[in-house]
Every structure is written in structure tokens, then in C-alpha cells.
Amino acid sequence: MTDPMRRLRPFLMTTDTLFLAYWLATSLAALGVFAPPEGWLFKDYHDARVVAWNWSFLPLDVLFALTGYLSVYLHGRGQAEWRAMAWVSLTLTFCAGLMAVAYWAILGEFDPTWLLPNLAVMLWPLFFVRPLLRAPEATVASPSRPSLFEALATCLCGATR
């Protein structure tokens, strides 16, 4: 059985990078530094309630991006915690897509330029559930190198192995 991260990595890196770029552009637009073309904006983009709804995704999107990057990093270091971070990232990514699709569906808005990307964000994590569940524990922390959590405990509490 192959390592699921081989196929998961490009999805994580692409989604996480694009969402962080989106929030950078959105922040610059809010500060008046950048004005996106009107054709790129979703319906009621300037309505205060829709603006608040959009910004309510910021913590969720940043968390799934950071846990996705952390999963890739931990995997590269051979630490078993990569799986937990991948699960968190995939779950939050799915939820972000689901919430956006549900919002636009409740409003009866089916603009493909917003619906299709959000459907993709909601659905692609589901393709990695089975591979993550079935893959053997091939990547485990090296006994000579502390895990991320052990390193944090050492830094915070002075605890050692």
C-alpha cells in the first residue's frame, strides 16, 4: 500500500496556499490597497451581513491551512503526528466548503464561479478518508528524535523523555 501523503500533499499545498492568498487579497481589499474587479465578487459582496459572513470563515480557513502545512512538515520529518494534523485539516477543509455551499444553496444562488470551487473544497477531502484509514503506520517518530508534542512539552514544561 502506498503512502497516502504522496497524493494528499499536492491537494493540501494547493488548497492551503490558495486560501491564504485569498485572505491576503481580501485583507488588502478591506484596507483599500487592492480593488478586485467587480466580476470576481460574489453576490452582495458589499452588503455588511455578507461581508461579516465571509470574514467568519477566516479562522476556519487559516486553521485548515496551518494544520495542512504542519501535516506535510511532520510527514517530511517522519513523525507519526502528521496523520492527526491531516485529519484535522481535511475535516476543517470539508466543513469550510460545506458551510459555503449550504449558505449559497439556502439563498438559492447557484453561480458556478462560486459554487464549483466550494463544492471542490467540500468534496476533495472525502477522497482521502479511506486511504488514511487503510494505510499502515509507515511513518513513525524516530526514537532518537523527539516528536513535535515532546518538543513542545520540553519547551513549555522543561519535561524530558
DRENBADREN-153127 format. One record per residue: x, y, z of N, C-alpha, C, O, CB in turn. Coordinates in steps of 0.05 Angstrom, whole numbers, padded with zeros to 5 digits, always signed. Last residue first. Glycine has a CB too. Example, Ala and Ser with C-alpha at 12.3 -4.5 7.8 and 13.67 -1.06 7.14 Angstrom:
// DRENBADREN-153127
+00257-00045+00142+00273-00021+00143+00258+00001+00157+00268+00023+00161+00282-00012+00114
+00264-00114+00156+00246-00090+00156+00264-00066+00156+00285-00066+00169+00226-00089+00181
END
This chain:
// DRENBADREN-153127
+00247+00265+00562+00238+00237+00557+00244+00220+00580+00238+00196+00580+00251+00226+00533
+00229+00323+00601+00246+00308+00583+00236+00280+00581+00218+00271+00596+00276+00308+00592
+00200+00387+00613+00199+00358+00615+00218+00345+00595+00222+00356+00573+00170+00347+00610
+00194+00440+00611+00221+00430+00619+00221+00400+00622+00241+00389+00631+00229+00443+00645
+00147+00460+00592+00148+00449+00620+00175+00441+00629+00179+00436+00653+00129+00426+00622
+00156+00480+00540+00137+00493+00558+00141+00485+00587+00137+00501+00605+00109+00486+00549
+00196+00448+00517+00198+00477+00516+00181+00490+00537+00189+00510+00550+00191+00488+00489
+00176+00397+00526+00202+00404+00536+00205+00435+00537+00215+00446+00557+00225+00393+00518
+00128+00400+00498+00127+00396+00527+00154+00403+00539+00154+00415+00561+00121+00366+00533
+00148+00406+00445+00132+00428+00458+00131+00425+00488+00133+00445+00503+00103+00427+00446
+00173+00357+00440+00189+00381+00438+00174+00405+00451+00186+00421+00465+00196+00387+00409
+00129+00323+00443+00150+00321+00463+00167+00346+00463+00175+00356+00485+00168+00296+00458
+00103+00339+00397+00090+00343+00423+00110+00341+00446+00108+00355+00466+00067+00323+00426
+00139+00323+00357+00131+00351+00359+00120+00357+00387+00126+00377+00399+00110+00359+00338
+00184+00275+00386+00161+00283+00369+00156+00313+00373+00167+00325+00391+00137+00266+00376
+00257+00272+00384+00231+00276+00398+00209+00283+00379+00214+00296+00358+00234+00298+00420
+00295+00221+00357+00286+00249+00353+00260+00252+00367+00241+00236+00363+00283+00255+00322
+00305+00169+00365+00326+00187+00372+00318+00216+00369+00333+00234+00378+00350+00182+00354
+00260+00142+00347+00265+00142+00376+00287+00162+00384+00288+00171+00407+00272+00115+00385
+00221+00177+00300+00246+00163+00305+00251+00164+00335+00247+00185+00348+00269+00176+00289
+00152+00168+00290+00174+00185+00300+00198+00167+00306+00195+00145+00317+00165+00200+00326
+00132+00136+00230+00131+00139+00259+00155+00156+00268+00175+00157+00254+00130+00112+00273
+00099+00116+00176+00115+00139+00185+00111+00143+00215+00091+00152+00224+00109+00165+00169
+00065+00074+00170+00091+00072+00158+00110+00094+00168+00134+00091+00167+00089+00073+00128
+00016+00044+00189+00031+00064+00203+00060+00063+00194+00078+00054+00208+00029+00060+00234
-00019+00032+00127-00005+00023+00151+00010+00047+00164+00015+00067+00151+00015+00000+00144
-00082+00058+00106-00053+00058+00103-00040+00048+00129-00049+00055+00151-00042+00086+00096
-00136+00063+00116-00125+00037+00108-00095+00035+00108-00084+00014+00109-00136+00030+00082
-00147+00116+00129-00155+00095+00147-00141+00069+00141-00136+00053+00160-00185+00092+00146
-00127+00143+00084-00115+00149+00111-00123+00127+00131-00107+00121+00149-00124+00176+00121
-00160+00122+00043-00131+00117+00043-00118+00123+00070-00099+00108+00078-00117+00135+00022
-00211+00142+00062-00205+00113+00060-00175+00108+00060-00165+00091+00074-00218+00101+00036
-00204+00198+00058-00213+00185+00083-00204+00156+00082-00191+00147+00101-00243+00187+00087
-00195+00223+00011-00171+00215+00026-00179+00201+00053-00161+00192+00067-00153+00238+00032
-00241+00241-00011-00226+00221-00026-00201+00210-00011-00189+00191-00019-00217+00232-00053
-00257+00283+00021-00270+00257+00024-00255+00235+00010-00257+00211+00018-00299+00258+00014
-00231+00329+00003-00221+00315+00027-00233+00287+00031-00220+00270+00043-00227+00332+00052
-00262+00344-00043-00236+00330-00046-00226+00317-00021-00214+00296-00022-00216+00350-00056
-00312+00369-00027-00311+00341-00035-00283+00329-00035-00280+00305-00029-00323+00338-00061
-00305+00423-00012-00320+00405+00005-00315+00376-00001-00313+00359+00017-00350+00411+00002
-00277+00444-00054-00265+00446-00027-00279+00426-00008-00267+00415+00009-00267+00475-00017
-00315+00435-00095-00289+00421-00096-00276+00421-00068-00265+00401-00060-00270+00435-00116
-00355+00470-00078-00360+00441-00079-00334+00425-00080-00332+00404-00067-00377+00434-00104
-00327+00517-00086-00334+00509-00059-00342+00480-00057-00337+00467-00037-00357+00526-00048
-00321+00518-00142-00297+00517-00125-00304+00508-00096-00289+00493-00083-00283+00544-00124
-00378+00518-00156-00360+00496-00163-00334+00495-00146-00327+00474-00137-00353+00498-00192
-00400+00567-00135-00409+00541-00126-00389+00518-00132-00383+00502-00114-00435+00534-00140
-00375+00609-00160-00371+00606-00131-00379+00578-00122-00367+00567-00103-00387+00627-00116
-00386+00601-00213-00359+00612-00207-00354+00610-00177-00330+00610-00168-00355+00640-00216
-00440+00586-00216-00418+00565-00218-00391+00575-00210-00374+00560-00202-00418+00554-00246
-00488+00606-00173-00468+00617-00191-00445+00597-00193-00431+00593-00173-00458+00646-00182
-00537+00597-00147-00521+00575-00158-00503+00585-00179-00502+00574-00202-00540+00553-00169
-00576+00612-00093-00556+00623-00111-00538+00601-00121-00525+00587-00105-00539+00646-00097
-00611+00601-00052-00619+00594-00080-00600+00606-00101-00608+00610-00123-00647+00604-00085
-00597+00607-00001-00605+00631-00015-00615+00626-00043-00626+00643-00056-00581+00651-00016
-00581+00554+00009-00604+00565+00024-00615+00591+00010-00639+00595+00009-00596+00572+00053
-00536+00553-00025-00559+00536-00031-00584+00547-00017-00606+00548-00028-00554+00507-00024
-00500+00586+00002-00510+00594-00024-00534+00578-00033-00551+00588-00047-00488+00591-00045
-00495+00556+00050-00504+00584+00051-00516+00592+00024-00538+00602+00022-00480+00602+00058
-00475+00506+00032-00501+00508+00045-00512+00536+00045-00536+00540+00040-00499+00497+00074
-00425+00522+00012-00445+00511-00006-00473+00512+00006-00492+00520-00007-00438+00481-00013
-00401+00540+00060-00405+00558+00038-00426+00548+00018-00444+00563+00010-00378+00563+00023
-00402+00492+00091-00415+00516+00100-00421+00536+00078-00442+00548+00076-00399+00530+00122
-00370+00458+00058-00398+00452+00064-00414+00476+00073-00436+00481+00064-00400+00430+00086
-00320+00483+00060-00334+00480+00035-00364+00475+00039-00381+00487+00026-00322+00458+00019
-00310+00478+00115-00310+00505+00103-00325+00504+00076-00342+00521+00070-00281+00515+00098
-00311+00422+00122-00331+00439+00135-00332+00467+00123-00354+00478+00120-00324+00442+00165
-00265+00407+00092-00292+00397+00085-00313+00416+00097-00332+00423+00083-00297+00368+00095
-00226+00432+00124-00230+00439+00096-00257+00431+00086-00271+00447+00073-00208+00426+00079
-00232+00405+00173-00238+00434+00171-00242+00443+00143-00259+00460+00137-00215+00450+00184
-00217+00353+00156-00243+00358+00168-00251+00388+00166-00273+00394+00158-00243+00349+00197
-00164+00361+00137-00185+00351+00119-00213+00357+00130-00231+00364+00115-00181+00322+00114
-00139+00379+00185-00140+00396+00162-00162+00387+00142-00177+00404+00133-00113+00395+00147
-00146+00334+00219-00157+00360+00227-00160+00378+00202-00181+00390+00198-00139+00374+00248
-00118+00295+00188-00146+00292+00194-00159+00318+00202-00181+00325+00192-00150+00271+00217
-00066+00318+00189-00080+00314+00163-00110+00311+00168-00126+00323+00153-00069+00290+00148
-00055+00314+00243-00057+00341+00231-00071+00339+00204-00086+00357+00197-00029+00353+00228
-00053+00259+00248-00073+00274+00263-00077+00302+00251-00099+00311+00249-00064+00277+00293
-00010+00247+00213-00037+00237+00208-00058+00253+00223-00079+00260+00211-00039+00208+00215
+00035+00269+00237+00025+00281+00212-00003+00272+00206-00019+00287+00195+00044+00273+00189
+00053+00242+00281+00032+00262+00285+00021+00274+00260+00001+00288+00260+00042+00283+00304
+00097+00212+00266+00071+00200+00264+00048+00220+00267+00025+00214+00258+00068+00177+00283
+00149+00240+00228+00135+00239+00254+00106+00231+00250+00092+00241+00232+00136+00267+00267
+00183+00249+00186+00178+00222+00195+00164+00220+00221+00167+00200+00235+00204+00208+00196
+00187+00299+00165+00206+00293+00187+00202+00264+00197+00216+00256+00216+00202+00313+00209
+00145+00298+00129+00173+00300+00118+00194+00294+00139+00216+00285+00133+00177+00328+00107
+00103+00299+00165+00108+00275+00148+00136+00275+00138+00150+00254+00138+00088+00275+00125
+00108+00351+00185+00113+00328+00203+00118+00303+00187+00135+00286+00195+00089+00324+00221
+00096+00380+00137+00121+00383+00151+00128+00359+00168+00150+00348+00167+00121+00409+00168
+00043+00364+00127+00064+00359+00107+00092+00360+00120+00109+00344+00114+00062+00379+00084
+00019+00383+00174+00018+00355+00167+00040+00347+00147+00054+00327+00151-00009+00347+00156
+00027+00438+00170+00040+00423+00191+00041+00393+00186+00060+00380+00192+00026+00429+00218
-00006+00449+00126+00023+00453+00124+00038+00438+00145+00058+00426+00140+00029+00483+00126
-00055+00436+00152-00047+00422+00128-00017+00425+00123-00003+00405+00118-00062+00433+00104
-00057+00472+00194-00055+00443+00201-00047+00427+00176-00034+00406+00178-00082+00433+00212
-00060+00519+00164-00037+00515+00181-00034+00485+00188-00012+00475+00189-00040+00531+00207
-00109+00512+00136-00084+00516+00122-00060+00509+00139-00042+00495+00131-00083+00544+00111
-00146+00507+00177-00142+00484+00160-00117+00487+00144-00104+00467+00138-00166+00480+00141
-00139+00558+00201-00133+00534+00216-00129+00510+00197-00111+00494+00201-00156+00528+00236
-00156+00593+00160-00128+00594+00170-00121+00569+00185-00098+00558+00182-00124+00619+00188
-00210+00577+00157-00192+00574+00134-00162+00575+00142-00146+00559+00132-00197+00596+00113
-00229+00591+00208-00231+00563+00198-00211+00558+00176-00197+00538+00175-00260+00558+00189
-00220+00647+00210-00206+00628+00229-00206+00599+00219-00186+00585+00222-00220+00630+00256
-00251+00664+00163-00222+00668+00166-00209+00649+00186-00190+00636+00179-00217+00697+00175
-00306+00661+00161-00290+00638+00151-00260+00640+00157-00246+00620+00155-00295+00633+00122
-00325+00710+00174-00328+00689+00194-00313+00664+00186-00308+00646+00203-00358+00683+00199
-00321+00740+00128-00299+00742+00147-00301+00720+00169-00281+00714+00182-00298+00769+00160
-00372+00726+00105-00347+00719+00092-00323+00719+00112-00308+00700+00113-00340+00738+00069
-00407+00749+00142-00408+00720+00137-00381+00711+00125-00370+00691+00133-00431+00713+00119
-00393+00803+00136-00388+00790+00162-00388+00760+00158-00372+00746+00170-00410+00799+00182
-00410+00810+00083-00382+00815+00090-00375+00800+00116-00354+00787+00118-00376+00845+00092
-00463+00801+00090-00449+00782+00074-00419+00785+00079-00404+00766+00079-00455+00786+00043
-00476+00846+00121-00480+00819+00132-00465+00798+00116-00454+00779+00128-00510+00812+00132
-00462+00889+00087-00448+00885+00113-00452+00857+00124-00433+00846+00135-00458+00906+00133
-00451+00881+00018-00471+00881+00040-00457+00873+00066-00443+00854+00067-00495+00860+00033
-00415+00874-00022-00412+00898-00006-00433+00900+00016-00432+00919+00032-00414+00923-00024
-00431+00826-00047-00404+00828-00035-00401+00852-00016-00387+00850+00003-00384+00830-00057
-00477+00806-00071-00479+00822-00047-00453+00826-00032-00452+00828-00007-00500+00809-00028
-00443+00751-00101-00467+00768-00099-00468+00781-00071-00462+00769-00051-00493+00750-00103
-00371+00758-00105-00396+00743-00103-00419+00762-00098-00415+00785-00092-00393+00722-00080
-00327+00786-00155-00340+00787-00129-00366+00770-00128-00380+00768-00149-00347+00816-00122
-00306+00790-00205-00295+00769-00187-00310+00767-00161-00307+00747-00147-00266+00775-00181
-00328+00835-00229-00335+00808-00239-00325+00785-00222-00335+00763-00224-00325+00805-00266
-00302+00878-00205-00329+00871-00196-00338+00843-00206-00353+00830-00192-00349+00892-00208
-00234+00865-00187-00254+00871-00207-00282+00862-00198-00285+00841-00186-00247+00858-00234
-00210+00888-00123-00215+00866-00142-00236+00875-00163-00254+00890-00156-00225+00841-00127
-00165+00932-00104-00194+00933-00112-00199+00910-00132-00192+00913-00156-00202+00960-00124
-00122+00944-00051-00128+00928-00074-00158+00929-00080-00174+00926-00061-00118+00898-00071
-00122+00976-00007-00097+00974-00022-00102+00960-00049-00087+00965-00068-00077+00958-00006
-00164+00977+00028-00165+00996+00006-00140+00995-00011-00136+01013-00028-00169+01023+00016
-00170+00939+00066-00153+00962+00073-00152+00983+00051-00140+01004+00054-00125+00952+00079
-00198+00901+00038-00211+00914+00061-00196+00939+00069-00208+00958+00079-00214+00894+00084
-00159+00885+00002-00182+00899-00008-00197+00914+00014-00206+00936+00010-00202+00878-00022
-00124+00860+00037-00114+00883+00022-00138+00899+00011-00137+00924+00010-00095+00875+00000
-00158+00818+00052-00148+00837+00072-00139+00863+00059-00145+00885+00068-00125+00825+00089
-00163+00791+00004-00187+00802+00017-00179+00823+00038-00193+00843+00041-00203+00779+00030
-00110+00775-00005-00123+00794-00024-00148+00807-00011-00152+00831-00015-00131+00779-00050
-00104+00741+00039-00086+00764+00036-00099+00785+00017-00100+00809+00023-00059+00755+00024
-00144+00704+00028-00147+00721+00052-00127+00745+00052-00134+00766+00062-00142+00705+00077
-00122+00681-00019-00149+00694-00019-00152+00713+00005-00161+00735+00001-00171+00672-00018
-00075+00660+00002-00073+00681-00018-00100+00696-00020-00100+00720-00022-00065+00670-00046
-00098+00620+00034-00083+00641+00047-00079+00665+00028-00079+00688+00036-00055+00631+00056
-00121+00589-00007-00138+00602+00013-00123+00624+00028-00135+00645+00033-00148+00582+00033
-00076+00572-00036-00096+00589-00049-00114+00603-00029-00121+00626-00033-00113+00572-00068
-00049+00542+00003-00036+00565-00008-00057+00584-00021-00056+00608-00018-00015+00557-00029
-00087+00501+00012-00078+00518+00034-00066+00544+00024-00071+00566+00034-00058+00503+00052
-00092+00477-00039-00115+00489-00026-00106+00509-00005-00116+00531-00003-00132+00467-00013
-00037+00461-00048-00052+00478-00067-00075+00492-00053-00077+00517-00055-00062+00462-00091
-00025+00428-00004-00008+00451-00010-00023+00471-00029-00022+00495-00024+00018+00443-00023
-00065+00388-00007-00062+00405+00016-00048+00431+00009-00057+00452+00015-00047+00390+00038
-00055+00366-00058-00082+00378-00052-00080+00396-00028-00091+00418-00028-00102+00355-00046
-00002+00348-00054-00009+00369-00073-00036+00382-00068-00039+00406-00072-00008+00358-00102
-00008+00309-00009+00008+00333-00008+00001+00354-00028-00003+00377-00020+00037+00326-00012
-00037+00263-00025-00050+00284-00009-00035+00310-00010-00047+00331-00010-00053+00274+00020
-00003+00228-00051-00025+00240-00067-00038+00263-00051-00049+00282-00064-00046+00220-00074
+00033+00219-00009+00043+00223-00036+00022+00237-00053+00028+00255-00069+00052+00196-00049
+00004+00206+00035+00014+00233+00033+00024+00239+00005+00025+00262-00003+00035+00238+00054
-00006+00151+00034-00027+00169+00025-00017+00198+00022-00029+00214+00006-00050+00169+00044
+00039+00106+00009+00037+00127+00029+00016+00147+00019+00019+00158-00002+00064+00141+00034
+00010+00044-00016+00027+00068-00018+00021+00088+00005+00000+00087+00017+00023+00082-00045
+00017-00024+00000+00000+00000+00000+00018+00025+00000+00038+00026+00014-00019+00000+00025
END
